[in-house]
Amino acid sequence: MRLLAVCGVLAWLPFCTKSGSMDTKSCGSADLLKYDMTEMGAAVAGGELSAGETPRAKVRSRVPVVLRRGVECVADLVTFENLADPGEHVAFVFPAPYRAAGIPLVRVHSECLTGDLLGCDRCQCGGQLQEAVTLIAARGGAILYLRQEGRGIGLYNKVDAYVLQDVGYDTFEANRLLGRGADERTYRMAAQMLSALGLDTVELLTNNPDKVRQLRAEGIEIASVRRSEPDLLTEPHRFF
């Protein structure tokens, strides 16, 4: 409703009356935004939220899609509301044979245009994403795709770092020379996404101990960690 209101494309919408029946009335963007803010105020007044508290993350949309990356399979593409940052993070949720064993396999994957889309050999992101699709399609679980390009510094800064790497700096040094952190990613939104999906206990597919630490700090139970293994990099500082 908030999206439609901002776009200003609605001429009418059915609204519930106090009696619970449906009432159709003309309304515009201002009406819908006022309604949305009224609903938020009611939640605060009713004790569902404290003043200033961020609403609990929830699933916004869920639609099945066919993936052809590594293997051909079907997964649900899921979007979210009320995440900790404004990035358009998504999840791909795979059918759940894991329920027999009780623990889903999860990959928390940060966006990488050069690796995921183009297969660039400067990182293993594309190979790790393909590995995740193959393993999780067979096992059941989810891939969270986070919009944190370049370990959180953005695409342009990542390419600037490539330039510095080509003259002899490693990844950490290049980022520091650009005035950025070695790894600026956070995973609070990933924990919110997992909770919204009901995946509070997972096996995590990762080589990054900081990812494990942050998710545990946000209340996700990491039952075990499975190392990602497509042509492992030798540099000890390269985590994805």
C-alpha positions as CSV (number, residue, x, y, z in Angstrom):
1,M,0.0,0.0,0.0
2,R,2.8,2.4,0.8
3,L,4.4,1.8,-2.6
4,L,1.2,2.3,-4.5
5,A,0.6,5.5,-2.5
6,V,4.0,6.9,-3.3
7,C,3.5,6.1,-7.0
8,G,0.2,7.8,-7.0
9,V,-1.5,5.3,-9.2
10,L,-4.5,4.4,-7.2
11,A,-8.0,5.8,-7.9
12,W,-9.7,3.7,-5.2
13,L,-9.0,0.9,-2.7
14,P,-11.3,-1.1,-0.5
15,F,-10.9,-0.3,3.2
16,C,-12.3,-2.0,6.3
17,T,-14.8,-0.1,8.3
18,K,-14.9,-0.3,12.1
19,S,-17.5,-3.0,11.8
20,G,-15.1,-5.1,9.7
21,S,-17.1,-4.8,6.5
22,M,-15.5,-3.6,3.3
23,D,-16.1,0.0,2.1
24,T,-14.9,1.3,-1.2
25,K,-14.0,5.0,-1.4
26,S,-12.0,7.3,-3.7
27,C,-8.6,8.1,-2.4
28,G,-5.3,9.5,-3.5
29,S,-1.7,9.3,-2.4
30,A,-2.2,11.7,0.5
31,D,-5.1,9.6,1.8
32,L,-3.1,6.4,1.7
33,L,0.0,7.8,3.3
34,K,-2.2,9.3,6.1
35,Y,-3.8,5.9,6.5
36,D,-0.4,4.2,6.7
37,M,0.9,6.7,9.3
38,T,-2.4,6.3,11.3
39,E,-1.9,2.5,11.4
40,M,1.7,3.0,12.6
41,G,0.5,5.4,15.3
42,A,-2.1,2.9,16.4
43,A,0.5,0.2,16.8
44,V,2.6,2.5,19.0
45,A,-0.4,3.6,21.1
46,G,-1.6,-0.1,21.4
47,G,1.7,-1.1,22.8
48,E,2.8,-3.2,19.8
49,L,5.7,-0.9,19.3
50,S,7.7,1.5,21.5
51,A,8.0,5.1,20.3
52,G,11.0,5.1,18.0
53,E,11.2,1.3,17.7
54,T,11.7,-0.1,14.2
55,P,8.8,-2.4,13.1
56,R,9.5,-6.1,12.9
57,A,10.7,-7.2,9.5
58,K,8.2,-9.1,7.5
59,V,7.8,-10.7,4.1
60,R,6.4,-8.3,1.5
61,S,6.1,-10.5,-1.6
62,R,6.8,-14.1,-2.5
63,V,6.7,-15.6,-6.0
64,P,8.1,-18.8,-7.5
65,V,10.9,-18.4,-10.1
66,V,13.0,-20.8,-12.2
67,L,16.7,-20.5,-11.6
68,R,19.3,-21.7,-14.1
69,R,22.6,-21.3,-12.3
70,G,24.6,-24.5,-11.8
71,V,21.3,-26.5,-11.9
72,E,17.8,-25.7,-13.1
73,C,15.5,-25.5,-10.1
74,V,12.5,-23.7,-8.7
75,A,12.8,-21.3,-5.7
76,D,10.6,-18.6,-4.1
77,L,11.9,-15.1,-4.7
78,V,11.0,-13.2,-1.5
79,T,11.1,-9.4,-0.7
80,F,10.8,-7.8,2.7
81,E,9.6,-4.8,4.6
82,N,11.0,-3.0,7.7
83,L,14.6,-4.2,7.2
84,A,17.4,-2.4,9.1
85,D,18.7,-0.6,6.0
86,P,17.0,0.7,2.8
87,G,18.7,-1.8,0.5
88,E,16.5,-4.0,-1.6
89,H,17.7,-7.2,-0.2
90,V,16.0,-10.4,-1.3
91,A,15.9,-14.1,-0.5
92,F,15.6,-17.2,-2.7
93,V,13.9,-19.9,-0.6
94,F,14.3,-23.5,-1.9
95,P,11.9,-26.4,-1.2
96,A,12.3,-28.0,2.2
97,P,13.5,-31.6,2.3
98,Y,15.7,-30.3,5.1
99,R,12.7,-30.4,7.4
100,A,13.3,-34.2,7.8
101,A,16.7,-33.4,9.3
102,G,15.5,-30.1,10.9
103,I,18.2,-27.7,9.7
104,P,18.2,-25.7,6.5
105,L,21.4,-24.8,4.6
106,V,21.7,-21.0,4.1
107,R,24.1,-18.9,2.1
108,V,24.3,-15.1,3.0
109,H,25.7,-13.7,-0.3
110,S,26.8,-10.1,-0.9
111,E,26.0,-8.7,-4.3
112,C,28.9,-8.7,-6.8
113,L,28.2,-7.4,-10.2
114,T,31.6,-8.3,-11.7
115,G,31.6,-11.9,-10.2
116,D,28.0,-12.9,-10.1
117,L,26.9,-11.5,-13.4
118,L,30.1,-11.4,-15.5
119,G,32.2,-14.2,-14.0
120,C,35.2,-11.8,-13.4
121,D,38.2,-13.7,-12.1
122,R,39.2,-11.1,-9.5
123,C,37.0,-12.9,-6.9
124,Q,35.1,-16.1,-6.4
125,C,31.7,-14.6,-5.8
126,G,30.2,-16.0,-9.0
127,G,31.5,-19.5,-8.3
128,Q,30.3,-19.4,-4.7
129,L,26.8,-18.3,-5.8
130,Q,26.6,-21.1,-8.3
131,E,27.8,-23.6,-5.6
132,A,25.2,-22.3,-3.2
133,V,22.4,-22.7,-5.7
134,T,23.5,-26.3,-6.5
135,L,23.9,-27.3,-2.9
136,I,20.8,-25.6,-1.5
137,A,18.5,-26.7,-4.3
138,A,19.4,-30.3,-3.4
139,R,19.2,-29.8,0.4
140,G,16.6,-27.1,0.9
141,G,17.2,-23.8,2.6
142,A,17.7,-20.2,1.4
143,I,20.1,-17.8,-0.3
144,L,20.0,-14.3,1.0
145,Y,21.2,-11.8,-1.6
146,L,22.4,-8.7,0.1
147,R,22.9,-5.4,-1.7
148,Q,26.4,-4.8,-0.3
149,E,28.6,-4.5,-3.4
150,G,32.3,-4.4,-2.8
151,R,32.1,-5.6,0.9
152,G,29.8,-2.6,1.5
153,I,31.9,0.1,-0.2
154,G,29.9,0.2,-3.5
155,L,30.7,-0.7,-7.1
156,Y,32.7,2.4,-8.0
157,N,34.9,2.2,-4.9
158,K,35.4,-1.5,-5.6
159,V,36.7,-0.7,-9.1
160,D,38.9,2.1,-7.7
161,A,40.3,-0.6,-5.3
162,Y,41.0,-2.9,-8.3
163,V,43.2,-0.1,-9.8
164,L,45.2,0.1,-6.6
165,Q,45.5,-3.7,-6.4
166,D,47.0,-3.6,-9.9
167,V,49.9,-1.5,-8.6
168,G,50.6,-3.8,-5.7
169,Y,48.2,-3.1,-2.8
170,D,46.2,-5.9,-1.3
171,T,42.5,-5.6,-0.8
172,F,42.7,-4.3,2.8
173,E,45.4,-1.7,1.9
174,A,43.5,-0.5,-1.2
175,N,40.3,0.1,0.8
176,R,42.2,2.0,3.5
177,L,43.8,4.2,0.8
178,L,40.3,5.0,-0.4
179,G,39.3,6.0,3.1
180,R,37.1,3.0,3.5
181,G,37.1,0.0,5.9
182,A,38.4,-3.4,5.0
183,D,34.9,-4.8,5.2
184,E,32.0,-2.6,5.9
185,R,29.3,-5.2,5.6
186,T,26.7,-5.8,8.4
187,Y,24.3,-8.6,8.7
188,R,21.5,-7.4,10.9
189,M,19.2,-7.3,7.9
190,A,20.2,-10.9,7.1
191,A,19.1,-12.0,10.6
192,Q,15.8,-10.1,10.2
193,M,15.2,-11.8,6.9
194,L,15.9,-15.3,8.3
195,S,13.6,-14.6,11.3
196,A,10.8,-13.4,8.9
197,L,11.2,-16.6,7.0
198,G,11.1,-18.7,10.2
199,L,14.7,-19.9,9.8
200,D,16.1,-19.1,13.2
201,T,18.4,-22.2,13.2
202,V,20.6,-22.8,10.2
203,E,23.7,-24.5,8.8
204,L,25.7,-21.6,7.2
205,L,27.6,-21.9,4.0
206,T,30.5,-19.5,4.4
207,N,34.2,-18.9,4.8
208,N,33.7,-15.7,6.8
209,P,33.9,-16.0,10.6
210,D,32.7,-12.4,11.0
211,K,29.4,-13.4,9.2
212,V,29.0,-16.2,11.7
213,R,29.7,-13.9,14.7
214,Q,27.4,-11.2,13.6
215,L,24.4,-13.5,12.9
216,R,24.8,-15.2,16.2
217,A,25.0,-11.8,17.9
218,E,21.6,-11.0,16.2
219,G,20.0,-14.1,17.6
220,I,20.4,-16.6,14.8
221,E,21.5,-20.0,15.9
222,I,24.3,-21.3,13.7
223,A,24.1,-25.1,14.2
224,S,27.1,-25.7,12.0
225,V,29.3,-24.0,9.4
226,R,29.9,-25.5,6.0
227,R,32.9,-24.1,4.1
228,S,32.5,-22.9,0.6
229,E,34.8,-24.8,-1.6
230,P,35.0,-23.7,-5.3
231,D,38.7,-23.3,-5.9
232,L,39.5,-21.8,-2.5
233,L,41.6,-18.7,-2.5
234,T,45.0,-18.8,-0.8
235,E,45.0,-15.3,0.6
236,P,43.9,-15.6,4.2
237,H,42.3,-12.2,4.3
238,R,39.8,-12.8,1.4
239,F,36.5,-13.7,2.9
240,F,33.2,-13.6,0.9
